[in-house]
Amino acid sequence: MNLSATLAEIKTLSIDDRIRLVQAIWDSIGAESQQLTLTEPQKQELSRRMADHKTNPNAVIAWETVKSQARARIRR
């Protein structure tokens, strides 16, 4: 695969199409996640975040809010 050519082709896509592509790539990685192992610092960070969530379960931002804020930043 020629990464430079692939990236150049990706840049011709609309922002929405690129977001969908990233989501599809991420989903394909997730489907193979059993092959991935976490490093010790990653495990510690995950444990810290889970403990924080248990302590503060309402301290979250809805996905729709995150997505709209990200899209607003892109449009700037």
C-alpha positions in Angstrom: 0.0 0.0 0.0 1.2 3.5 -0.9 0.3 5.4 2.3 0.9 8.8 0.7 -1.4 8.1 -2.2 -4.0 6.7 0.1 -3.9 9.8 2.3 -4.1 12.0 -0.8 -7.2 10.2 -1.9 -8.7 10.4 1.6 -8.2 14.1 1.6 -10.5 14.4 -1.4 -13.5 13.0 0.7 -15.9 15.3 2.4 -15.5 15.7 6.2 -18.5 13.6 6.9 -17.1 10.8 4.7 -13.7 11.0 6.4 -15.4 10.8 9.8 -17.3 7.7 8.6 -14.0 6.2 7.4 -12.3 6.8 10.7 -15.3 5.2 12.5 -15.1 2.2 10.2 -11.4 1.9 10.8 -11.9 2.2 14.5 -14.6 -0.5 14.4 -12.3 -2.8 12.5 -9.6 -2.4 15.2 -12.2 -3.0 17.9 -13.2 -6.3 16.2 -9.6 -7.4 16.6 -9.1 -6.0 20.1 -8.6 -9.4 21.7 -5.2 -9.4 20.0 -4.2 -6.1 21.7 -2.7 -6.0 25.2 -2.6 -3.0 27.4 0.7 -1.7 28.9 0.8 -1.3 32.7 0.5 2.5 32.5 -2.6 2.0 30.3 -4.1 -0.4 32.8 -3.5 2.0 35.6 -5.1 4.9 33.7 -8.1 2.7 32.8 -8.5 1.8 36.5 -8.2 5.5 37.5 -10.8 6.5 35.1 -13.2 3.7 36.1 -12.8 4.6 39.8 -13.4 8.3 38.9 -16.6 7.3 37.0 -17.8 5.2 39.9 -17.2 8.2 42.2 -18.7 10.8 39.9 -21.2 8.9 37.5 -22.9 12.1 36.5 -19.8 13.9 35.5 -20.2 12.9 31.8 -20.7 14.7 28.5 -23.3 13.2 26.1 -21.9 11.8 22.9 -24.1 14.2 20.8 -22.6 17.1 22.6 -19.0 15.9 22.0 -19.8 15.3 18.4 -21.4 18.7 17.8 -18.5 20.5 19.5 -16.0 18.5 17.4 -17.8 19.4 14.2 -18.1 23.0 15.2 -14.3 23.1 15.7 -13.8 21.6 12.3 -15.9 24.3 10.6 -13.8 27.1 12.1 
